[in-house]
Structure formats: structure tokens, C-alpha cells
């Protein structure tokens, strides 16, 4: 029965006042990570909201600005923030800069391991052959929301989605559990945020 419940439904079943069954045992019975039950994401401050909005606006108005230029503009406007912080926020929000095509700027480091893209040359041939996942964010007047979508590559059908104001593991797991309750794909291709200062928990 537990396997038929979504992550949010299982979390709602935790009885914090139960003196007979410990939280650890309840988490085990419900197949939940106990440490995740105690995690409460911190709400973003007004300053951070304004910073994110400004980075998003700069990226929209000047898509060729990189993190260095955006950090410089922010500094002129009174936002004391490092380039590394700007890079992290841009990665978290899925923002990319547009650069002119340049050739032979650098060579791959031979010490770095190369991982092959296993789906190169593979075409989705039927429904539920390949699912793709992605995380993006939607800007709102009072902040932003993160959206996870699971898409069937063959039919382009949205199998499931989930939305949250926090970028956590639960956001992805909830969409995945809903999707797997409907069908089982042969391949799931994950494409999520990278180098984020707020790692998936």
C-alpha cells in the first residue's frame, strides 16, 4: 500500500506525537528518509528576491552579458555580490549567456574523464521508450516557483509535473512517483540544475 502513495502523502502520515512508534521507525515503514523530515527550507529574503529578479532582467535585456559583467553591473547598482554567487544563481535559475562562436579557445584536459552521452543516435520509437526530465523556474511577481516536468520523448506528452517554491529532491521525486504510477519507461534521461548553490536535498 505504501508504494501506491505519493511522497507528500507518505510524509503527511508521520505522527510526530506517537509515543509507541519512533519517528525513525515510522520513516522506515513509510520508506522515507528520516533526515529529510526535519529539513525546513529557509525562505528567501527580500534582498535575495530583488537580486534574482535583477539578474533575470539583466539576462533578458543583455543575453550576451556573462556572470562577470552581470556581477559588475550589480556592484554599480549596490548589490555587493561576487561573480561566483552570480554564477550559482544563474545556474539555479537556468539562465545562460549567449556568446559569439569562438574556435580553438581551449583543449580538453586529458586528465578529465569523459562520460559518453548514451542516448546519442538513439531515437524514441514508441510511447514510454524514453522519458526526459527537466527542471526550470517560473518568475512570479512575489518570487519564483520551480517546475519539474517528465516528458515522453516519442509523443511529447507531459507524463507528470510538480511545482514547488523550493529546489529540493522532493520536487523531482514527486513528479517521478506520479509518472511511474502511470507507466514504466525503458529509459529516463535526467536534465536538472547543475552547480547550484542550493543543492538538491
Long-range contacts (C-beta under 8 A, 24 or more apart in sequence): 2-29, 2-30, 2-31, 3-31, 4-181, 6-174, 6-177, 6-178, 7-32, 7-170, 7-173, 7-174, 7-177, 8-170, 8-174, 11-37, 36-169, 36-170, 36-201, 39-168, 39-201, 41-166, 41-168, 44-143, 49-142, 49-143, 51-79, 51-81, 51-89, 52-89, 52-93, 52-144, 53-139, 54-79, 55-86, 55-89, 55-90, 55-93, 55-95, 56-93, 56-95, 56-139, 59-90, 59-95, 59-97, 63-97, 63-98, 64-97, 64-98, 64-99, 65-97, 66-97, 66-99, 67-97, 85-197, 87-195, 88-195, 88-196, 88-197, 89-197, 91-193, 91-194, 91-195, 91-196, 92-137, 92-167, 92-193, 92-196, 92-197, 92-198, 93-137, 93-144, 94-135, 94-136, 94-137, 94-193, 119-187, 119-189, 122-187, 124-152, 124-153, 124-154, 125-154, 126-154, 127-152, 127-154, 127-155, 127-157, 127-183, 128-152, 128-154, 128-183, 128-184, 128-185, 128-186, 129-153, 129-154, 129-185, 129-186, 129-187, 130-154, 130-185, 130-186, 130-187, 130-188, 130-189, 131-159, 131-179, 131-185, 131-187, 131-188, 131-189, 132-188, 132-189, 132-191, 133-172, 133-175, 133-176, 133-188, 133-189, 133-190, 133-191, 133-192, 134-191, 134-192, 135-167, 135-171, 135-172, 135-191, 135-192, 135-193, 138-163, 146-171, 148-172, 148-174, 148-175, 149-175, 150-175, 150-176, 150-179, 150-188, 152-185, 153-189, 159-183, 167-193, 167-196, 167-198, 167-200, 168-200, 168-201, 169-200, 169-201, 172-200
